[in-house]
Amino acid sequence: MKHVLITGGSRGIGASVALNCAQQGMGVVLTYNAQPDAAQQVVARIQEKGGSAVALQLDLGRTDSFASFATQLAQTLQDTWGANTLAGLVNNAGFGVFNPIETVSEDQFDSLYNVHLKGPFFLTQALLPLLAMGASIVNITSATTRVATAGVAPYAAFKGGLEVLTRYMAKEFGERRIRVNAVAPGAIRTELGGGLNDEFEALLASQTALGRVGEPDDVGRVVAGLLGDGYGWVNAQTLEVAGGYII
């Protein structure tokens, strides 16, 4: 059995990734920050379908907690599955702030940076000893790195940095045959940034070749696939999963 860690797995895309990985027979560790009940609901859904999952608390904005989290994760893998390595890591946890550049505060900027770029960098660093030879890392970025969208400049900039980091991780981890890819969702029906109202959803759908906004499972299935064995020669790539958004 493969074992994977998904940050921000209590809702939205992260929850979908967790469910899809479990359906493929993987043991799933998902993290949450402030919604333990939502995380346990995902765990329960996985268990109801015969899968195996555990939820752990993690604040991706607190790099000082990563060493202790790595120790907790190693113990959880051993206690739950008798395992000592991870086959997959999904850097997914995040949040959105919608503000034009002229009104973005320094605290907002720093919070977005800590969660979307600094956090994934140092969490991956902390978990490297647990990643097995031939493991797969997937960094969740955003179509806003390609299509400039007013109001999300810091978020998009740090997601763009994560796409660059993806290539460097692939380069440096190659000796261990660890693949690293990024998945860039387009407009997805989640709670990120407060969700979509009907008018905004209609606009986004009209700008998408397939005529609708995406659902979490549209992304979750792709990420789970990259963690599996069928994409073993895909490495250092950013795959946009957006239904043809502004093409």
C-alpha positions as CSV (number, residue, x, y, z in Angstrom):
1,M,0.0,0.0,0.0
2,K,1.2,3.5,-0.8
3,H,0.8,6.2,1.8
4,V,0.3,9.8,0.9
5,L,0.0,13.1,2.8
6,I,-2.4,15.8,1.6
7,T,-2.2,19.2,3.3
8,G,-5.5,21.1,3.6
9,G,-7.5,17.9,3.1
10,S,-10.6,18.9,5.1
11,R,-12.5,20.4,2.2
12,G,-12.5,21.4,-1.4
13,I,-9.8,20.1,-3.7
14,G,-7.8,18.6,-0.8
15,A,-10.8,16.5,0.4
16,S,-11.3,15.3,-3.2
17,V,-7.7,14.3,-3.6
18,A,-7.9,12.4,-0.3
19,L,-11.1,10.5,-1.4
20,N,-9.7,9.7,-4.9
21,C,-6.4,8.5,-3.4
22,A,-8.2,6.2,-1.0
23,Q,-10.3,4.9,-3.9
24,Q,-7.0,3.8,-5.5
25,G,-6.1,1.9,-2.4
26,M,-3.7,4.4,-0.8
27,G,-3.4,5.1,2.9
28,V,-4.2,8.7,3.4
29,V,-3.0,11.3,5.9
30,L,-4.8,14.6,5.5
31,T,-4.1,17.8,7.4
32,Y,-6.4,20.5,8.7
33,N,-5.7,23.8,10.3
34,A,-8.8,24.9,12.2
35,Q,-11.6,22.5,11.1
36,P,-11.1,19.2,12.8
37,D,-14.7,18.2,12.4
38,A,-14.6,18.7,8.6
39,A,-11.4,16.7,8.5
40,Q,-12.9,13.8,10.5
41,Q,-15.9,13.8,8.2
42,V,-13.5,13.2,5.2
43,V,-11.8,10.4,7.2
44,A,-15.2,8.9,7.9
45,R,-16.3,9.0,4.2
46,I,-13.0,7.2,3.3
47,Q,-13.5,4.6,6.0
48,E,-17.2,4.0,5.0
49,K,-15.9,3.0,1.6
50,G,-13.4,0.6,3.0
51,G,-10.4,2.9,2.8
52,S,-7.9,4.0,5.5
53,A,-7.2,7.6,6.6
54,V,-6.0,9.7,9.5
55,A,-6.3,13.5,10.0
56,L,-3.5,15.5,11.7
57,Q,-3.5,19.2,12.6
58,L,-1.0,21.4,10.8
59,D,-0.7,25.2,10.4
60,L,1.2,25.7,7.2
61,G,2.1,29.2,8.2
62,R,4.1,28.0,11.2
63,T,7.4,26.6,9.9
64,D,8.6,26.2,13.5
65,S,6.1,23.4,13.9
66,F,7.3,21.3,11.0
67,A,10.0,19.3,12.8
68,S,7.5,18.1,15.4
69,F,4.9,17.5,12.7
70,A,7.3,15.3,10.8
71,T,7.9,13.3,14.0
72,Q,4.2,12.9,14.6
73,L,3.6,11.9,11.0
74,A,6.3,9.2,11.2
75,Q,4.7,7.8,14.3
76,T,1.3,7.9,12.7
77,L,2.5,6.0,9.7
78,Q,4.0,3.4,11.9
79,D,1.1,3.1,14.3
80,T,-1.6,3.1,11.6
81,W,-0.1,1.0,8.8
82,G,3.3,-0.3,10.1
83,A,4.9,1.9,7.4
84,N,7.9,4.2,7.6
85,T,7.8,6.1,4.3
86,L,5.5,8.3,2.2
87,A,4.9,7.6,-1.5
88,G,3.2,10.9,-2.1
89,L,3.0,14.5,-0.8
90,V,0.4,17.0,-2.0
91,N,1.1,20.6,-1.0
92,N,-2.5,21.9,-1.3
93,A,-3.4,23.9,1.8
94,G,-4.2,27.6,1.1
95,F,-6.5,30.5,1.3
96,G,-7.5,33.4,-0.8
97,V,-7.5,37.2,-0.3
98,F,-9.2,39.4,-2.9
99,N,-7.8,42.9,-2.8
100,P,-6.3,45.2,-5.4
101,I,-2.6,45.9,-5.0
102,E,-3.2,49.4,-3.7
103,T,-5.0,48.1,-0.6
104,V,-3.1,44.8,0.2
105,S,-1.7,45.1,3.7
106,E,1.7,43.8,4.7
107,D,0.1,41.3,7.0
108,Q,-2.1,39.9,4.2
109,F,1.0,39.7,1.9
110,D,3.1,37.9,4.6
111,S,0.2,35.5,5.4
112,L,-0.2,34.5,1.8
113,Y,3.6,34.1,1.3
114,N,3.9,31.9,4.4
115,V,1.2,29.5,3.4
116,H,1.6,29.4,-0.4
117,L,5.4,29.5,-0.9
118,K,7.4,29.4,2.3
119,G,5.3,26.7,3.9
120,P,5.4,24.2,1.0
121,F,9.2,24.8,0.7
122,F,10.0,24.1,4.3
123,L,7.4,21.4,4.8
124,T,8.8,19.5,1.9
125,Q,12.3,20.0,3.3
126,A,11.2,18.6,6.7
127,L,9.5,15.6,5.1
128,L,12.3,14.6,2.7
129,P,13.6,11.9,5.1
130,L,10.2,10.3,5.0
131,L,9.7,10.3,1.2
132,A,10.5,7.0,-0.4
133,M,12.6,6.4,-3.4
134,G,10.4,7.0,-6.4
135,A,7.8,9.1,-4.5
136,S,5.7,11.8,-6.1
137,I,5.1,15.4,-5.0
138,V,2.3,17.5,-6.4
139,N,2.2,21.2,-5.7
140,I,-1.2,22.9,-6.2
141,T,-0.8,26.2,-7.9
142,S,-3.4,28.2,-9.9
143,A,-4.4,29.3,-13.4
144,T,-4.0,32.9,-12.1
145,T,-0.3,32.4,-12.7
146,R,-1.1,32.4,-16.5
147,V,-4.2,34.7,-16.6
148,A,-3.9,38.0,-14.7
149,T,-6.9,38.4,-12.5
150,A,-7.4,41.7,-10.7
151,G,-7.4,41.4,-6.9
152,V,-5.2,38.3,-6.4
153,A,-1.7,39.6,-7.2
154,P,0.1,38.3,-4.1
155,Y,-1.7,34.9,-4.2
156,A,-0.9,34.5,-7.9
157,A,2.7,35.7,-7.5
158,F,3.4,33.1,-4.8
159,K,1.7,30.4,-6.8
160,G,4.0,31.4,-9.7
161,G,6.9,31.0,-7.3
162,L,5.7,27.5,-6.4
163,E,5.6,26.6,-10.0
164,V,9.3,27.6,-10.4
165,L,10.1,25.8,-7.1
166,T,8.4,22.7,-8.6
167,R,11.0,22.5,-11.4
168,Y,13.9,23.0,-8.9
169,M,12.5,20.3,-6.6
170,A,12.3,17.9,-9.6
171,K,15.9,18.8,-10.5
172,E,17.3,18.3,-7.0
173,F,15.3,15.3,-6.0
174,G,15.9,13.4,-9.2
175,E,18.7,11.3,-7.8
176,R,16.1,9.7,-5.5
177,R,13.7,9.3,-8.5
178,I,11.2,11.6,-6.8
179,R,8.9,13.2,-9.4
180,V,7.6,16.7,-8.7
181,N,4.8,18.3,-10.7
182,A,2.4,21.2,-10.3
183,V,-1.4,21.2,-10.9
184,A,-2.9,24.6,-11.7
185,P,-6.7,24.6,-11.2
186,G,-8.9,27.1,-12.9
187,A,-12.2,28.4,-11.4
188,I,-13.3,25.6,-9.1
189,R,-16.5,25.5,-7.0
190,T,-14.9,25.6,-3.5
191,E,-15.0,27.8,-0.4
192,L,-11.6,29.4,-1.3
193,G,-11.9,33.2,-1.0
194,G,-15.6,33.0,-0.1
195,G,-16.7,30.8,-3.0
196,L,-18.5,31.9,-6.2
197,N,-21.8,33.8,-6.5
198,D,-24.1,33.1,-9.4
199,E,-23.0,36.2,-11.4
200,F,-19.3,35.5,-11.1
201,E,-19.8,31.8,-11.8
202,A,-21.7,32.6,-15.0
203,L,-18.9,35.0,-16.1
204,L,-16.2,32.3,-15.5
205,A,-18.2,29.7,-17.2
206,S,-18.6,31.9,-20.3
207,Q,-14.8,32.3,-20.4
208,T,-14.2,28.5,-20.3
209,A,-14.2,26.4,-23.4
210,L,-16.2,23.6,-21.8
211,G,-18.8,26.1,-20.6
212,R,-18.8,25.6,-16.8
213,V,-16.6,26.1,-13.7
214,G,-14.8,23.1,-12.3
215,E,-15.7,20.8,-9.5
216,P,-13.2,19.6,-6.8
217,D,-13.3,16.1,-8.3
218,D,-12.1,17.5,-11.7
219,V,-8.9,18.3,-10.0
220,G,-8.8,15.6,-7.4
221,R,-8.8,12.8,-10.0
222,V,-5.8,14.4,-11.8
223,V,-3.8,14.8,-8.6
224,A,-4.5,11.2,-7.5
225,G,-3.4,10.0,-11.0
226,L,-0.1,11.9,-10.7
227,L,0.5,10.1,-7.4
228,G,-0.1,6.7,-9.0
229,D,2.0,4.6,-11.3
230,G,0.5,5.7,-14.6
231,Y,2.3,9.0,-14.8
232,G,5.8,7.8,-14.0
233,W,7.5,9.7,-16.8
234,V,5.8,13.0,-16.1
235,N,8.1,15.2,-14.2
236,A,8.8,19.0,-13.6
237,Q,5.6,20.0,-15.3
238,T,2.7,22.3,-14.6
239,L,-0.6,20.8,-15.7
240,E,-3.5,23.3,-15.9
241,V,-6.8,21.7,-15.0
242,A,-9.2,24.4,-16.0
243,G,-11.5,23.2,-18.8
244,G,-9.9,25.6,-21.3
245,Y,-10.1,28.8,-19.3
246,I,-9.4,31.9,-21.5
247,I,-7.6,30.2,-24.4
